[in-house]
Amino acid sequence: MDILNALVAFLNFVFIPAAAYGAQLALGALGVTLIYGILRFSNFAHGDTMAFGTAITILTTWGMQSLGISLGPLPTALLALPVGIAATALLVLGTDRAVYRFYRVQKAAPIIFVMASVGVMFVMNGLTRLVIGVDEQRFDDGARFIIAVRDFREWSGLAEGLALRSTQALTVVVTAIVCAALFWFLNRTKAGKAMRAYSDNEDLALLSGIDPERVVRLTWIIAAALMTIAGVLYGLDKSFRPFNYFQILLPIFAAAIVGGLGSPVGAIAGGFLVAFSEVAVTYPWVKVAGYLFPGWEPGGLLQLLGTEYKFAVSFVILIVVLLFRPTGLFRGKSV
C-alpha cells in the first residue's frame, strides 16, 4: 500500500503537472522553432504575443459568458479561441508588414531581426497591459476535476488522493491534436511542403516558383495559432497575468534549443524534458520518501531547489546544451 501511495503522490505532484506544463511548453516551442526554421530568426516577442492572444480570448470568453454561452463541462475559452487566434494572426501579420518585411528585403543579418523582435516584445507587452490590465485573471469555467481527491480515496482506499484537473487533461489532449494536425499539414499538403522547401533552401525554392511572401504569411498565421493555443492552455491551467508570459519565454526557448532549433519533433521533446526537469528539481520529495521508507526521518524536504528557482533550471539546461550539444537533441533539423 505504501508503494501505491508513493506512486499516487508522484503522479499527483510530479507527473501530471509536468505533463500538462510540458505540453504547454511544447506548443510554445513549436512556434519558436517554426519561425526560426523558416524565417531564420529567434522571435523574442513570442511570450508577449502569447499573452496578447490569451487576453483577446479572455475578453471574448467574458463576453460569451455574459450572454449565457458556454460549453457545459468544458471551458468557454475553447469557443473564444478562434477569435483570439484571428486577432493574433492579424497582429503578427501587421507587425511583419510594418517591421520585419523591411529587413527581409534588405537581407539583414539575423541579429537585426532579433533586436527588432525585442522592440516588438516591449510594444506587445504594453499593448496587452492596455487591453486587459496587469492584474491576475482567472477565466476557467466548466468542470474543475475529472478525478477528485475524495472520490479517488473512497474508490481506492489509499491514504493519498489523486487529483486530475480538467484543464490538465484538456492541455494534453489539445496539444496532441494540434501537433498531429501540424505534422499532417507540413508533410501532406502542398503549402506545407512549400514551407519545408523554403526552409531547406530559399534560393532553390524561389527558382521552383514558390511565393516567398505566401510562405511568410502562412508561417506567421500558424505561429499565431500555436502561440494563442499555448497561451490559453497555460492560462486555463494556472492563471493569466501578462508578466507570466514574459517569464515563460526562457523555458520555451530552452525547450526549442534543447530539442534543436528548426526541429518540430525536437521542440516537443524539449518541452517535456524542460518541464519534467523543472518540476522534479523543485518538488519536495519528502512525502514520496516517507511512503517508500516508513520510519525514516530525512530532516528536510528533500528538495534540490525552491520553486522560486524554477526558471533557473531552464537556464542551466540551456547553458549545458549550448556548451556540449549546441545543435540540440535532434541536431536542429529544418522544418
N, C-alpha and C positions, 0 to 999 in steps of 0.2 A: 504493500500500500504506500509506503514511503517513497518508493521509486516512482509510482504513478503520480503521487503528489508533486514530486520534483519535476516530473515531465510536464504536468499541467502548469506549474509555476513558470517553467521555461517557455512553454507555449504562450502563456498569458502575458508575460512581461518582456520577452525577448523575440521569439519567433514571429508572432502575429504583428506586433508593432513594427518590427524591422521589415517584414514582407510588404506591409502597406506603405511604409516610408520608402522602401526600395523601389516600389512601383512608381511612386511619385517622382523620385529622382530619375528613374529610367526614362520616363516621358520627357522630363526636362532636358536630360542629356541627349535624347534623340533629336530634339530641336536644335541644340548646340551643334551636334555633330553633322546634322543636315546642312546647316548654314555654313559650317566650316568646310564640309566636303564639296559643296557646290559653289558657294560664294567666296570661299578662301579667306575667311577672317573669323576671329573669335568675337562673338557678339556680347559685349559686356552689359548691354541693355536687356538681356534675356530675362533676368529676375524681375525687373520693374515692368517689363511688358506682360509677364505672367500676372503681376499684381493688377495691372490695368484691365486685362481681360476678366480677371476674377471680380474686380469692382463692378464692371458693367453687368456681369452675370448676377451679382448680388442685388444690384438695383432692379434688374428685371425680375428677379425672384420675389423681391418685396412687392413689386407691382402686381405680379400674378397672385401672390398670397392675399393682397388686399382685395382682389377680385374673386377670391374664393377658389382659385385654380390650384390644384395640387395633383400629385401622382400617388396619393394614398400612402403606402408604406415606404415609397422611395422619395428621396429629396426632390423638392420642386426645382432645385437648381439644375437638374438634368433637362427640364423643359426650357429653362432660360439659357442653357449652354450655347445653342446655335446663335443667339443674339450676341453673346459675349465673343464668340469666335468671329462673327461677321464684323463687329466693331473693331476687334483687334487686327483682323486682316486689313481693313481699311486704313487703320492707323499705321501699320508697318509698311503697307504699300505706299502710303503718303510719305512716310519717313524715307523710304528708299528713293522715291522720286525727288524729294527735296534735299537729301543729304548724300546717300551712298552712290546714286547714279552718276553724279558729277565726278567722283573719284574713280568710278569704274571706267568712265570714258577717258579719263586722264591716265588710266592704268597705273594708279598709285600703288605704292608698296602696302603690303598687308597691315603694317603698323599704323599707317594713316587711317585705315578703316577701323582699327581697334580704338584709336584715340577719338575718332568721330563717334564710335559707339558709346564711349564713356560720356561724351557730351549728351548724346541721345538719352543715356541712362538717367542723367540728372533731370532732363526735361520730362521724361516718363514718370519719374518719381514725383515730381511736383504736380504733374497732371493728375496722377492717381489720388494724391492727397487732396487736391482741389475738388475732385469728383466725389469722393466718399469720406474724406476726413482722415485723421490719424489714429482714431480710437479702434480698439478691438471690436470686431463684428462677428456675430455668430448667425449663420443662415441655414443650419442643418435642421430639417424637419422630417416628418415621417417616423418610421420605427427606429428606435435607437439601438436595439440589440437584436441580433439573430440568436445568440446564446447568452442568457443572463446567468450571473454567478449563482443566484439562489436556485434557479431551475437545474443548473448543472450539478450542484451539490446534492439536491434531492434525488436526481436521477442516478448519480454515480456513487453516492455515499462517501465521497472523498472529503477531506478537510479543506483542500484547496479548491477554489472555484474557478471556472473558466469563463471568460467574457469575450465575446466576439461582436464588436460593434458593426452595425450595418454599413457604415462608411468605410470600414477597413475591408470588408468583403467586396463592396462596390468598387473600391480603388483597384483591387487586384483583377477583378473581372473586366472592368472597363479598360484597364491597361492591356490586358491580354487581347481584347477585341481590337483596340486601336493599333497595337503592334502588328497583329495579323493583317489588318487592313492596309497598313503602311507597306509591309513587305510584299503583299499582293500587288499593290499599286506600283511599287518600284520595279518589280520583276515581271509583271504580266501585262501592263498597259503600255501603249505607245509613248504617252507622256512621261511615264516613269522611266522607261528605257532611254528616252531623250535626256532626262535629268542625269542618269548614270553616265551616259556617253559624254555629256558636257563636263561632268566631274572628272572623268578619266582623262580626257584630252580635249581641251576647249577649242583649240585650232582645228583639229580634225572634225569635231562636232559642227563647227561653223561651215567647214567645207562640205559636210554632208547635208547642209540645208536646214539644220536645227536653228530655230529662232531663239537667240540668247535672252531676249527680253521676256519671252514667254516662260522660259525656264526659270528666270529670276522671279517672275511673278508667282509661278507655281510653288517655288521654294518658300517664298515668304508666306503664302497662304497656308501651306502645310505646316510650316513652323508656327504660325499664329494659332492654328488649331491645336497643335501639341502643347504650346505654352499655356493656352487658356484651359485646356482639359487638365493639365498637370496642376495649374494654379487652383482651379476649382476643387479638385480632389484633395489637394493639400489643405485648403481652407475648410472643407467639409470635415476632414479627419481631425483637424486641430482647431484653428480659428483663423480669421482673416485680420491681419494688421500689415499695412504696406511695408514697414521696415523688415518684417519677417522674410519677405520675398527678396529683399536686398541681401539678407544674411544667407539665404539658401543658395545664392549664386555660387558660393565656394564649393559646397558638396556636389552641386550639379556639374561644375567644371571638372572637379576631381573625378566624378564618375565617367565623364566623357573622355578624359585624358587617360584614366586607368584602363578603360576598355580599348582605347585607341581612337584618336580624333579622326572622324571620317568613316568609322565603322558602326553601323546601326546595331549589329549584334553586340559589339563591344560596349556600346552605350548602355544597353540593357544589363549586361553582366556587370559593368562597372557600377551601375546604380544600386544593384543589390549588394555588391561587395562593400561599397562605402556605407550603406545603410546598416548592414549587419555588423560591420566593424564599429560604427558609432554606438549602436545600441549595446553591443556586447562589452565594449570597453567602459561604458559609463553606467552599466547596470550593477547594483549591489547584489552579489551572488550569495549573500549570507542565508537567504531563505532556501534556495536550492541546496546549498551545502548542508543546511540543518536537516533537510529531509534525507539526503544521501548518507550523512554521517551523524546519526542520532547521538546526542550526548556531547558532541564536540562543540566547544565554545570558541570560535575563532578570535574573539576580542576585537572585531572590526566589521566593517560592512562588506569586505572582500570586493571592493570597488576600485578599479585601477585609476579612474579619473572621475571627478564630479561631473554632473550633467552640464554645468556651465562651460566645460571644456569640450563639448560635443563637436563643435566645428573645428577644434584643434586637431581632432582625429583625422578629419578630411584633409587638413593641411599637411599633416605628417605623411599620410598615404600619397598625396600628390607629390611631395618632395621626393619620397622614396622611389616612386615610379619614374619621375623625371631623371633621377640620378642613375638608376640601374636598368630601366627599360623605357626609354623616352617614347618609343612608338606604341606603348600600351600592350595589353594582353593579346589583342588581335592585330597588332602591328599596323594600326592606322590604315586599314584598307579603305579605299574610296567607296562612296555610296554606290 
